[in-house]
């Protein structure tokens, strides 16, 4: 229940083809999948007639997808997206791409597939309008066949209208921000998203793999085909097969259902993300007419209030967080490597689960979850019919909900990582009678396409209120946003068969949320808000200095936001068409205005600042604490609470946590007491300053796995030692940094593919002569690049830095900045150099290798 600039109110296994994988053509298959990301002409504006083939676009920019035009500009306080959208610009843009239709396509079926366009896309081929797609987060396709020109150039044009603002409560980005491809098949072919794989029975001894393969006959004659399915393990060895025959009329579809036994399967789980492939081959008169490969996993899933969630028969708790779709400095652009890196970072932070808030993610993100091992709650909408902001999905719901939720399930249902389907987030209709009917139609549609996963909905109000209970009776799991701690016992007594999941939570409540989940099987875990910082919802996780009176008022506000009755009142107003945010803006009460300033931040705040990881992917101290709570282990982590100036208090409520910094460089605090927090999975910790014991404290469950020491500051070395019995099992050391002397430049990857889309994420730090980072450095750093690459983005973890995310300079924040380098299609060496006044330069060299040739639309 996020409250930002618009009162954002505060058993079976599967795996899926990724859209890219399901259409992967084999050498002996007539299917072609042609990447259509490169060489689009783009203009920000709405010129008349831009859909016409002869329209003059020579002056337009050339861009390669994925592309987000909003991130190319700086936030501005006057942009109508407001704080919810991070104050970024939006508008209307056009894309045009020319290509040839070779004569070999004659008699084929040719379609274009978009993984995501934000938003209100209108698609044209050679001036003919193919159709529109309103929702910005679901994939869609159009048939190009009737309008292809085989005698000359074809022009695919896309008008993207993101001008009606605000239409989102977070940063949406603008444009064709995910991949596009053109698919060429025979008239009789595998249907779009036509392979569905489940594993209703699976142990380490044997498994039954059920494969449903839908074939479409778009020819003018009857079709008689065989469907061959071959299962392959990760080494390419055949582990099972089946064959079926289908005969059906022109213009019809039919489905083959096959059960294939697999001996000694390698089961999929977050700890062992084993993947298989199903190769589906369609033959007609003995000739191969289509073939696709579908990655999948073998796992079982069951759920109950008595046993919780069981994966492969073993209990598992979900520990992780929600994520929005943006990639921080890259904006909404869904580069495969950026999506993969996000999953790597979350997994490295000790998380095993993620919620896709509040929309289906990119295919690349889910592919990475499958490969790396991250459980997923896949969610379609932030609203149904009732609006939260003026131009959101509410106006599109009636016309589009069935298409959009079907798109999510059909595209994603084979991913083994997905264990729960959502049907919405913080839906106001849970407060009124019509909510139950809407929930039933959504739930029925999901189950008609996939009945192997439980369903949930995230809600911050009174979950046992009759209208809300009528909605949750259609689902399997009740999703609690911020409201589980005060209500779970009473709710369980009233509804003992209910399963519960914290779908959003305050970051500072990590320990009590672990406790209730650990102690109660019917509570499935905690997905905090949020796993990673994101653009928009500006400053909801910000802390600030205030007067003692303001701090006291803030505590009261935090309590009010945990009051489900207050939330029910707000949502009831929304469900009845009330513009809650507009009413709040009209409130002239001085006390109310002063309180709003404590937790609602205006420009230049343009990002949320509440993630366990910051905008650049750096783990904050709260991430280490969450990891120790949920995953245990003999580990310790020391960090220092920021001092409070005389007469001031640090105010950190709701999505904020009390600010700390893992630094022992505080020269202005010499001789003063500073508070050191030590997080520990050991039995107790000892704290030493310059070799002298400061004290020893237990750090068990009763102490919330934490100890706080008050230490007179003196430069040198602070060491926290974790003990089990009298044996030291872990340590965390902070050493005072000397004045910085140089910039250190470190790339996450130095060997890249020259495919035009590969990325290296490069960290730049100010360090002293001993290589110790200065977390207080704020230098303005210039970046120079040479070789076959470009700077795709620059950034830092400061959610109120007003500088642009595209350019060649950035200020350090907490001593650190990030540069993202993008490869071209040319192999070679790329050198990035970082420079700032008074420090030695730092540099890194990247090697780009020739990429495997891919089929591209020409």
C-alpha positions in Angstrom: 0.0 0.0 0.0 2.3 2.7 -1.1 1.0 6.2 -0.4 3.1 8.4 -2.7 2.3 11.3 -4.6 -1.2 10.1 -4.8 -1.9 8.2 -1.8 -0.8 5.0 -3.1 -2.6 3.3 -0.4 -0.5 3.1 1.8 0.2 -30.0 -7.3 2.2 -29.1 -10.2 5.4 -27.9 -11.6 5.7 -26.0 -14.8 8.2 -24.1 -16.7 7.7 -22.1 -19.7 9.0 -21.4 -23.0 10.2 -17.9 -23.1 8.6 -16.2 -26.0 12.1 -16.1 -27.5 12.7 -19.7 -26.8 9.4 -21.1 -27.9 9.9 -19.6 -31.3 13.5 -20.6 -31.7 13.8 -22.1 -35.1 15.8 -25.2 -35.9 17.9 -25.6 -39.0 15.4 -28.1 -40.5 12.4 -26.1 -39.5 10.7 -23.6 -41.9 9.8 -21.4 -38.9 11.8 -18.2 -38.7 12.1 -15.9 -35.8 13.7 -12.6 -36.8 14.8 -10.1 -34.2 13.4 -6.7 -35.1 15.1 -4.5 -32.5 17.7 -2.7 -34.7 17.4 0.3 -36.9 14.1 2.0 -36.0 13.5 5.6 -36.9 12.1 7.5 -33.9 10.6 11.0 -33.2 9.1 12.4 -30.1 6.0 14.1 -31.3 2.9 13.3 -33.3 3.4 14.3 -36.9 0.3 13.7 -39.1 0.5 10.9 -41.6 3.5 9.1 -40.0 2.0 5.7 -40.7 2.2 6.2 -44.5 5.0 4.3 -46.2 6.1 7.4 -48.2 6.3 9.6 -45.1 9.7 11.4 -44.9 11.5 10.2 -41.8 15.1 10.8 -42.8 15.5 13.5 -40.1 14.3 11.2 -37.4 16.7 9.6 -34.9 17.8 6.0 -35.4 17.4 4.0 -32.3 17.8 0.3 -31.4 15.3 -1.4 -29.1 14.7 -1.7 -26.2 14.1 2.0 -26.0 12.6 4.3 -23.3 12.4 8.0 -24.3 11.4 9.2 -20.8 14.8 8.3 -19.3 16.5 10.3 -21.9 15.4 13.5 -20.2 15.8 14.9 -16.7 13.1 15.0 -14.2 11.3 18.3 -14.0 9.0 19.5 -11.2 6.4 20.7 -13.8 6.1 17.4 -15.7 2.5 16.1 -15.3 3.7 12.6 -14.4 4.3 14.1 -10.9 6.0 12.4 -8.1 4.4 9.1 -8.8 6.1 9.0 -12.2 9.3 10.5 -10.9 8.6 13.8 -12.6 9.9 12.4 -15.9 8.4 13.5 -19.2 6.1 11.4 -21.3 4.2 12.5 -24.4 3.6 10.8 -27.8 6.3 9.2 -30.0 6.4 7.4 -33.4 8.6 4.5 -34.5 9.1 3.4 -38.1 11.1 0.4 -39.4 11.6 -0.6 -43.1 12.2 -4.2 -44.1 12.0 -6.5 -47.1 9.5 -9.4 -47.5 11.4 -12.0 -49.6 9.6 -14.1 -52.1 10.1 -17.1 -49.8 7.5 -15.7 -47.5 4.8 -16.1 -50.1 2.2 -18.5 -48.9 3.5 -18.3 -45.3 2.0 -16.7 -42.2 3.9 -13.7 -41.0 3.3 -11.9 -37.7 4.9 -9.3 -35.5 5.2 -9.8 -31.8 5.8 -7.0 -29.2 6.9 -8.0 -25.7 5.8 -4.6 -24.3 5.0 -1.0 -25.4 4.1 1.7 -22.9 1.4 2.6 -23.7 -1.6 2.9 -26.1 0.2 1.4 -29.1 -1.3 1.7 -32.6 0.5 -0.5 -35.1 0.5 0.0 -38.9 2.0 -1.9 -41.8 2.3 0.0 -45.1 -0.3 2.5 -43.9 -2.9 -0.2 -43.0 -3.9 -0.1 -39.3 -3.3 -3.6 -37.8 -4.8 -2.7 -34.4 -4.2 -1.2 -31.0 -3.0 -2.4 -27.7 -3.7 -0.2 -24.6 -1.9 -1.9 -21.7 1.8 -1.2 -21.4 2.9 -4.4 -19.8 1.4 -7.3 -21.7 2.8 -8.9 -24.9 0.7 -8.8 -28.1 1.0 -9.7 -31.8 -0.5 -8.8 -35.1 -0.8 -10.6 -38.4 1.2 -9.0 -41.2 0.4 -11.4 -43.9 -2.5 -9.6 -45.8 -0.6 -6.3 -46.1 2.9 -7.4 -47.0 4.4 -5.9 -50.1 6.7 -8.3 -52.0 7.8 -5.8 -54.6 9.5 -3.2 -52.4 10.1 -2.0 -48.9 7.6 -2.6 -46.1 7.1 0.0 -43.4 6.1 -1.0 -39.9 5.0 2.0 -37.9 4.0 2.3 -34.3 2.4 5.3 -32.6 2.9 5.2 -28.8 0.7 7.6 -26.8 1.8 8.1 -23.2 0.5 11.7 -23.0 -2.5 11.3 -20.7 -0.9 11.9 -17.2 -0.8 10.7 -14.6 -1.6 7.1 -15.7 0.7 5.2 -13.3 1.7 5.4 -9.6 5.3 4.6 -10.4 7.7 5.3 -13.2 6.4 3.7 -16.4 8.9 4.8 -19.0 7.6 5.5 -22.6 8.1 3.7 -25.9 8.9 0.2 -27.2 10.8 -0.7 -24.1 10.9 -4.5 -24.7 11.9 -6.7 -27.7 10.1 -7.0 -31.0 10.3 -9.9 -33.4 8.8 -11.0 -36.7 7.8 -14.7 -36.9 7.3 -16.6 -40.2 5.6 -20.0 -40.3 3.8 -22.4 -42.6 0.0 -21.9 -42.7 -0.3 -24.9 -40.4 1.9 -24.3 -37.4 2.2 -24.4 -33.6 -0.3 -21.9 -32.2 1.1 -18.8 -30.5 2.0 -19.8 -26.9 0.6 -23.2 -27.8 2.8 -25.4 -25.7 1.8 -26.1 -22.1 4.0 -28.3 -19.9 3.2 -29.5 -16.4 4.7 -32.2 -14.1 1.8 -33.5 -12.0 4.0 -36.3 -10.6 7.6 -35.9 -9.8 10.1 -37.4 -7.4 13.9 -38.0 -7.7 13.0 -41.5 -9.0 10.5 -40.7 -11.7 8.3 -38.0 -13.1 5.3 -37.7 -15.4 5.6 -34.8 -17.8 2.3 -33.7 -19.4 2.6 -31.8 -22.6 -0.3 -30.1 -24.3 0.5 -28.9 -27.8 -1.9 -26.7 -29.7 -1.7 -26.6 -33.5 -3.4 -24.0 -35.7 -4.5 -24.6 -39.3 -4.6 -21.3 -41.1 -4.5 -22.9 -44.5 -7.5 -23.3 -46.9 -7.6 -27.1 -46.7 -7.9 -29.7 -43.9 -4.7 -30.7 -42.1 -3.5 -34.1 -41.0 -0.4 -33.8 -38.9 1.7 -35.7 -36.4 3.0 -34.0 -33.2 6.3 -35.3 -32.0 7.6 -34.3 -28.6 11.2 -35.1 -27.5 12.4 -34.2 -24.0 16.1 -33.3 -23.5 18.2 -32.8 -20.4 20.7 -30.0 -20.0 23.4 -32.0 -21.8 21.1 -32.6 -24.8 20.4 -36.2 -24.0 17.0 -37.6 -24.9 15.1 -38.6 -21.8 11.6 -39.3 -23.2 9.3 -38.8 -26.2 5.8 -39.2 -27.5 3.9 -38.9 -30.8 0.3 -38.0 -31.6 -1.9 -37.4 -34.7 -4.2 -34.5 -35.3 -6.7 -34.0 -38.1 -8.7 -30.8 -38.3 -10.5 -28.5 -40.7 -9.2 -25.2 -42.1 -9.4 -22.3 -39.8 -9.4 -24.5 -36.7 -7.1 -25.4 -33.9 -6.6 -28.8 -32.2 -4.5 -30.0 -29.3 -2.4 -33.0 -28.6 -2.2 -34.2 -25.0 0.9 -36.4 -24.2 2.2 -37.9 -21.0 5.9 -38.7 -21.0 7.8 -40.6 -18.3 11.2 -39.4 -17.2 13.4 -41.6 -15.0 15.6 -40.1 -12.3 14.7 -36.5 -13.0 16.8 -33.5 -11.7 14.1 -31.5 -9.9 13.9 -27.7 -10.1 14.1 -25.6 -7.0 15.8 -22.3 -6.1 18.8 -24.2 -4.8 19.0 -26.5 -7.8 17.4 -24.7 -10.8 17.6 -27.7 -13.2 16.1 -27.1 -16.6 15.0 -29.4 -19.4 13.9 -28.7 -23.0 10.9 -30.0 -24.9 11.3 -30.1 -28.7 8.0 -30.0 -30.4 8.0 -31.1 -34.1 5.0 -30.9 -36.4 5.0 -33.0 -39.6 2.7 -33.2 -42.5 3.0 -36.0 -45.1 6.3 -36.8 -43.4 7.7 -33.4 -43.8 8.7 -31.1 -41.0 6.5 -28.0 -41.1 7.2 -26.5 -37.7 9.5 -27.0 -34.7 10.0 -25.1 -31.5 11.9 -25.7 -28.3 10.4 -25.0 -24.9 12.6 -24.8 -21.8 10.9 -26.3 -18.7 11.5 -27.6 -15.3 10.3 -30.6 -13.3 8.9 -29.8 -9.9 5.7 -30.3 -7.8 3.8 -27.7 -5.9 1.2 -28.1 -3.2 -0.3 -25.8 -0.6 -2.5 -25.8 2.5 -3.0 -23.9 5.7 -1.8 -27.0 7.6 1.5 -27.5 5.7 2.1 -24.2 4.0 3.7 -24.1 0.6 5.5 -27.4 -0.4 7.9 -27.4 -3.3 8.9 -31.0 -4.3 7.3 -32.1 -1.1 9.4 -29.8 1.1 8.2 -26.8 3.0 9.5 -23.5 1.7 9.0 -19.9 3.0 9.1 -17.1 0.5 11.6 -14.5 1.5 12.2 -11.6 -0.8 10.5 -8.5 -2.1 8.4 -6.8 -4.7 10.1 -5.2 -7.7 8.9 -2.7 -10.3 9.9 -3.1 -13.9 12.5 -0.4 -14.3 16.3 -0.9 -14.3 17.2 2.3 -12.4 19.5 4.4 -14.6 18.4 2.5 -17.7 14.8 3.4 -17.1 12.2 0.9 -18.4 14.4 -0.5 -21.2 14.4 -4.3 -20.7 17.9 -5.3 -21.8 18.3 -9.0 -21.3 21.6 -8.5 -19.3 20.0 -5.9 -17.1 17.1 -8.2 -16.3 19.5 -11.1 -15.6 21.6 -8.9 -13.3 18.6 -7.9 -11.2 17.9 -11.5 -10.5 21.5 -12.2 -9.7 21.6 -9.3 -7.3 18.4 -10.4 -5.5 19.6 -14.0 -5.2 23.0 -12.8 -3.9 21.2 -10.8 -1.3 19.7 -14.0 0.2 16.3 -13.7 -1.4 14.5 -16.7 -2.8 11.3 -15.0 -4.1 10.1 -11.9 -5.9 6.8 -10.3 -6.7 6.4 -8.6 -10.0 4.7 -5.4 -8.9 2.2 -4.7 -10.3 2.4 -6.2 -13.8 3.9 -9.0 -15.8 7.6 -8.6 -16.2 9.8 -9.0 -19.3 10.4 -12.5 -20.6 14.1 -12.1 -20.0 13.4 -11.5 -16.3 11.5 -14.7 -15.9 14.1 -16.6 -17.9 16.7 -15.5 -15.5 14.5 -16.5 -12.5 14.3 -20.0 -14.1 18.0 -20.3 -14.6 19.2 -18.7 -11.4 16.5 -20.0 -9.1 14.1 -17.3 -7.8 10.5 -18.0 -7.0 8.0 -15.6 -8.6 4.5 -14.2 -7.8 3.4 -13.0 -11.2 0.9 -10.2 -11.0 -1.2 -8.5 -13.8 -2.8 -5.2 -12.6 -2.6 -2.4 -10.1 -6.3 -1.5 -10.7 -9.5 -3.1 -12.0 -12.3 -0.6 -12.9 -11.8 1.9 -10.0 -9.1 4.5 -10.6 -6.2 5.3 -8.4 -4.9 8.0 -10.7 -6.9 9.8 -13.3 -5.7 8.0 -16.5 -4.8 4.6 -15.3 -5.9 1.1 -16.5 -9.4 1.6 -15.0 -10.8 2.9 -18.3 -9.3 0.0 -20.2 -10.3 -2.8 -17.8 -13.7 -3.8 -19.3 -12.4 -4.0 -22.9 -9.0 -5.5 -22.1 -8.9 -7.5 -18.9 -9.5 -10.9 -20.4 -6.9 -10.4 -23.2 -4.3 -9.0 -20.8 -4.7 -11.6 -18.0 -4.7 -14.4 -20.7 -1.5 -12.9 -22.2 0.2 -13.1 -18.8 -0.9 -16.7 -18.1 -0.3 -18.1 -21.6 3.1 -16.5 -22.0 4.3 -17.3 -18.5 2.6 -20.5 -17.4 5.5 -22.9 -18.2 8.1 -21.0 -16.1 9.1 -23.3 -13.1 10.0 -20.2 -11.2 6.4 -19.0 -11.1 4.6 -20.5 -8.0 1.7 -18.0 -7.5 -0.6 -16.0 -9.8 -1.8 -12.7 -8.6 -5.0 -11.1 -9.9 -4.4 -7.5 -8.6 -2.9 -5.1 -6.1 -4.7 -3.0 -3.6 -7.9 -3.2 -5.5 -10.5 -0.7 -4.2 -13.4 -3.0 -5.3 -12.7 -5.2 -2.2 -14.6 -2.6 -0.3 -17.8 -2.9 -2.3 -20.2 -5.7 -3.4 -19.1 -5.7 -7.1 -15.6 -6.9 -6.1 -16.6 -10.5 -5.7 -18.0 -10.8 -9.2 -14.9 -9.2 -10.7 -12.6 -11.4 -8.7 -14.5 -14.5 -9.8 -14.3 -13.7 -13.5 -10.5 -13.0 -13.2 -9.9 -16.2 -11.1 -12.0 -18.3 -13.5 -10.0 -17.1 -16.5 -6.6 -17.8 -14.8 -7.7 -21.3 -13.7 -9.1 -22.1 -17.2 -5.6 -21.5 -18.6 -3.6 -22.9 -15.7 -5.0 -24.6 -12.5 -1.7 -25.7 -11.2 -0.8 -22.7 -9.0 -2.5 -20.9 -6.2 -4.1 -17.5 -6.7 -3.7 -14.4 -4.5 -4.5 -10.7 -4.4 -2.6 -8.1 -2.3 -4.7 -5.9 0.0 -3.9 -3.5 2.9 -7.4 -3.2 4.4 -9.6 -5.4 6.6 -9.3 -8.8 5.0 -12.2 -10.3 6.9 -14.7 -7.5 6.0 -17.6 -9.2 4.2 -16.9 -7.6 0.8 -13.2 -8.4 1.0 -13.9 -12.0 2.3 -16.2 -12.5 -0.7 -13.2 -11.7 -3.0 -10.7 -13.8 -1.1 -13.1 -16.8 -1.1 -12.4 -16.9 -4.9 -8.7 -17.3 -4.2 -6.2 -19.6 -2.4 -4.0 -17.2 -0.6 -4.8 -13.9 1.1 -2.1 -11.3 0.3 -1.5 -8.8 3.2 0.0 -5.4 2.5 1.3 -4.0 5.8 -1.6 -5.4 7.8 -0.6 -8.9 8.7 1.0 -8.3 12.1 -2.0 -6.7 13.9 -4.5 -9.0 12.2 -3.2 -12.5 11.5 -4.2 -14.1 14.8 -7.7 -12.9 14.7 -8.0 -13.7 11.0 -6.7 -17.2 11.5 -9.2 -17.8 14.4 -12.0 -16.7 12.1 -10.8 -18.5 9.0 -8.4 -21.4 10.0 -8.1 -22.7 6.5 -6.8 -19.4 5.1 -3.3 -19.2 3.8 -1.6 -15.9 4.3 1.3 -14.1 2.6 2.9 -10.8 3.3 2.8 -9.3 -0.2 4.1 -6.0 1.0 5.7 -4.9 4.3 7.5 -2.1 5.9 11.3 -2.8 5.6 11.8 -2.0 9.3 9.5 -4.8 10.3 11.7 -7.6 8.9 12.2 -9.4 12.3 8.6 -9.6 13.5 7.5 -10.7 10.0 10.1 -13.5 10.0 8.8 -14.5 13.4 5.2 -14.9 12.4 6.1 -16.7 9.2 8.6 -19.0 10.9 6.1 -19.9 13.7 3.0 -20.4 11.6 2.8 -22.8 8.6 -0.2 -20.9 7.2 1.9 -17.8 6.8 3.9 -18.4 3.6 6.6 -15.7 3.9 7.4 -12.0 3.5 7.8 -10.0 0.3 8.9 -6.6 1.5 8.4 -3.3 -0.2 10.7 -3.3 -1.8 13.5 -5.5 -2.9 15.2 -2.9 -5.1 14.9 0.8 -5.4 13.0 2.1 -8.4 12.1 5.3 -10.2 8.9 7.1 -9.2 6.9 7.1 -6.0 9.3 9.8 -5.2 10.9 9.7 -1.7 8.5 7.3 0.0 11.5 5.6 1.7 13.3 8.8 2.5 14.3 9.7 6.1 14.9 13.2 7.2 15.9 15.4 10.2 13.1 17.0 12.1 12.2 18.5 15.4 11.3 16.2 18.3 7.7 17.4 17.8 7.7 16.3 14.2 9.2 13.0 15.1 6.4 12.4 17.6 3.8 13.3 15.0 5.4 11.0 12.5 5.1 8.0 14.9 1.4 8.8 15.0 1.2 8.9 11.2 2.9 5.5 11.0 0.3 4.1 13.4 -2.5 5.5 11.4 -1.2 4.0 8.2 -1.3 0.6 9.9 -4.9 1.0 10.8 -6.9 -1.1 8.3 -10.1 0.9 9.1 -8.4 4.1 7.8 -7.4 2.2 4.6 -10.9 0.8 4.2 -12.2 4.3 4.2 -9.8 5.5 1.6 -10.4 2.5 -0.7 -14.2 2.8 -0.3 -13.9 6.4 -1.6 -11.9 5.2 -4.6 -14.3 2.4 -5.3 -17.1 4.9 -5.4 -15.2 7.2 -7.9 -13.7 9.7 -5.4 -10.4 11.3 -6.3 -8.7 10.8 -3.0 -5.5 12.5 -3.9 -7.2 15.6 -5.2 -9.1 15.9 -2.0 -6.0 15.5 0.0 -4.3 18.3 -2.0 -7.2 20.6 -1.1 -6.6 20.1 2.6 -5.4 23.4 4.0 -5.1 22.4 7.7 -1.6 23.5 8.7 -1.0 20.5 10.9 -2.0 18.2 8.1 0.2 20.0 5.6 3.2 19.8 8.0 2.6 16.1 8.5 2.4 15.5 4.8 5.8 17.1 4.4 7.3 14.5 6.7 6.6 11.5 4.4 5.6 12.9 1.0 8.6 14.4 -0.8 8.4 16.6 -3.9 11.0 17.4 -6.6 13.9 16.8 -6.8 13.1 13.5 -5.2 12.3 11.2 -8.2 12.9 7.7 -6.9 11.5 5.7 -4.0 14.6 5.1 -1.8 13.0 2.2 0.1 14.8 -0.8 -1.5 17.0 -3.4 0.2 19.2 -2.6 -2.8 19.7 0.9 -4.2 19.2 2.2 -7.7 22.6 0.9 -8.8 22.2 -2.5 -7.2 24.3 -1.8 -4.1 23.1 -3.7 -1.0 22.1 -1.4 1.9 22.6 -2.5 5.5 19.0 -3.5 5.8 19.6 -6.1 3.1 22.3 -7.8 5.2 20.0 -7.8 8.2 17.2 -9.4 6.3 19.6 -12.0 4.9 20.8 -12.9 8.4 17.2 -13.1 9.8 15.9 -15.4 7.1 18.9 -17.5 6.2 20.9 -17.6 9.5 24.5 -18.7 9.4 27.5 -17.7 11.4 27.7 -14.2 9.9 28.1 -10.7 11.3 27.6 -7.3 9.8 28.6 -4.0 11.4 27.2 -0.6 10.5 27.0 2.8 12.1 23.9 4.9 12.8 24.0 8.3 11.4 24.4 10.9 14.2 21.6 13.2 15.1 22.5 16.9 15.2 21.7 18.8 18.4 18.0 19.5 18.7 17.1 17.3 15.7 15.7 13.8 15.4 16.0 11.4 12.5 12.5 10.6 11.2 12.2 7.3 9.4 8.7 5.9 9.2 6.7 3.6 6.9 9.0 2.6 4.0 12.1 4.2 5.6 14.6 2.5 7.8 16.8 4.3 10.3 19.9 5.3 8.2 23.2 3.6 8.8 26.5 3.6 6.9 29.1 0.8 7.1 31.9 3.3 7.6 34.3 4.1 10.4 35.2 7.5 9.0 33.5 10.1 11.1 36.1 12.8 11.9 33.5 15.3 13.0 32.4 12.9 15.7 35.8 12.5 17.4 35.3 11.8 21.1 31.5 11.6 20.8 29.5 8.5 21.2 28.2 6.9 18.0 25.8 3.9 17.9 27.1 0.8 16.2 24.6 -1.8 15.0 25.8 -5.4 14.6 23.6 -7.9 12.9 24.5 -11.5 13.7 23.5 -15.1 13.1 26.0 -16.2 15.8 25.1 -16.6 19.5 26.8 -13.4 20.6 29.1 -10.7 19.4 32.1 -8.9 20.8 33.0 -5.4 19.6 36.6 -4.2 19.5 38.0 -0.7 18.8 41.6 -0.6 17.9 42.1 -4.0 19.6 40.3 -3.0 22.9 37.1 -4.9 23.8 34.2 -2.5 23.9 31.7 -5.1 25.1 29.9 -8.4 24.4 26.2 -8.9 23.8 24.0 -11.9 22.8 22.4 -11.8 19.4 19.9 -14.6 19.4 16.2 -14.5 18.6 15.3 -12.7 21.8 17.6 -9.9 20.7 16.2 -9.9 17.2 19.6 -11.1 15.9 21.0 -7.6 16.6 23.2 -5.8 19.1 23.7 -2.0 19.5 26.8 -0.6 21.1 27.5 3.0 22.0 31.1 3.7 21.2 33.2 6.9 21.7 34.5 7.6 18.2 38.2 7.3 17.6 39.8 6.7 14.2 41.2 3.3 13.5 39.7 -0.2 13.2 36.3 -1.3 14.5 35.9 -5.1 14.6 32.7 -7.1 15.4 33.4 -10.8 16.2 30.6 -13.4 16.1 30.9 -16.2 18.7 29.4 -19.6 19.0 30.3 -20.7 22.5 33.8 -19.3 23.0 34.8 -19.9 19.4 35.0 -17.0 16.9 33.0 -17.9 13.8 32.7 -14.6 11.9 33.9 -11.0 11.9 33.0 -7.7 10.3 35.7 -5.0 10.1 35.3 -1.2 9.5 38.6 0.8 9.1 38.9 4.6 9.0 39.7 5.7 5.4 42.4 8.2 4.7 41.8 11.1 2.2 41.0 9.6 -1.2 43.8 9.5 -3.7 42.3 7.8 -6.7 39.2 6.4 -8.5 38.7 2.7 -8.6 36.8 1.3 -11.6 35.4 -2.2 -11.5 33.3 -4.0 -14.1 30.9 -6.8 -13.3 31.8 -8.4 -16.6 34.8 -7.6 -18.9 34.1 -10.2 -21.6 31.0 -9.2 -23.6 29.1 -10.1 -26.8 29.2 -7.7 -29.7 25.5 -8.0 -30.3 24.5 -4.4 -29.8 22.6 -5.1 -26.6 25.1 -6.6 -24.1 26.0 -4.5 -21.0 28.7 -4.1 -18.5 27.8 -2.5 -15.2 30.9 -0.6 -14.0 31.3 0.7 -10.4 33.3 3.8 -9.8 34.6 4.5 -6.2 36.8 7.1 -4.5 39.4 5.2 -2.5 42.4 6.0 -0.4 46.0 4.7 -1.0 45.1 1.4 0.7 42.1 0.9 -1.5 39.6 1.7 1.3 36.5 3.4 -0.1 35.5 6.8 1.2 31.7 6.5 1.7 31.4 10.3 2.3 32.9 11.3 -1.1 30.7 13.4 -3.4 33.1 14.1 -6.3 31.8 15.0 -9.7 33.2 12.3 -12.1 33.7 12.6 -15.8 33.6 9.4 -18.0 35.5 8.9 -21.3 34.9 5.9 -23.5 36.8 4.6 -26.6 36.2 1.6 -28.8 33.1 -0.1 -30.1 30.7 0.7 -27.3 28.7 3.5 -25.8 27.7 4.8 -22.4 24.1 3.6 -22.0 23.5 5.2 -18.6 25.1 6.7 -15.5 23.7 6.8 -12.0 24.1 6.7 -8.3 22.0 5.7 -5.3 20.8 9.2 -4.6 17.0 9.5 -5.2 17.1 13.2 -5.4 20.1 13.8 -7.6 18.6 16.0 -10.4 21.1 15.1 -13.1 20.2 13.1 -16.2 20.8 9.4 -16.3 22.2 9.6 -19.8 25.4 11.5 -20.3 29.1 11.2 -19.4 29.3 12.5 -15.8 27.8 11.7 -12.4 28.4 12.7 -8.8 29.4 10.1 -6.3 26.9 9.3 -3.7 28.2 7.6 -0.6 31.4 7.4 -2.5 30.1 5.5 -5.5 28.6 5.8 -8.9 27.6 3.4 -11.7 28.3 3.5 -15.5 26.5 1.1 -17.9 28.4 0.4 -21.1 26.6 -1.0 -24.1 28.3 -3.0 -26.9 27.9 -2.3 -30.6 27.8 -5.0 -33.3 31.6 -4.7 -33.8 34.1 -6.8 -31.8 37.1 -5.1 -30.2 38.3 -3.5 -27.0 36.3 -0.8 -25.1 38.1 1.4 -22.6 36.2 3.4 -19.9 38.2 6.1 -18.0 36.9 7.9 -14.9 38.3 11.3 -14.0 37.7 13.8 -11.2 39.6 16.8 -9.8 42.3 16.0 -7.3 42.2 12.2 -7.7 44.1 9.8 -10.0 42.1 8.5 -12.9 40.7 5.0 -12.9 39.9 2.9 -16.0 38.8 -0.6 -17.1 39.1 -2.4 -20.5 36.3 -4.6 -21.8 36.7 -7.2 -24.5 33.8 -7.6 -26.9 33.7 -10.8 -28.9 31.9 -11.5 -32.1 28.4 -12.7 -31.2 26.7 -15.7 -32.6 24.9 -14.5 -35.7 21.2 -14.2 -35.1 18.4 -14.0 -37.6 17.4 -10.3 -38.0 14.7 -8.6 -39.9 16.3 -6.9 -42.9 
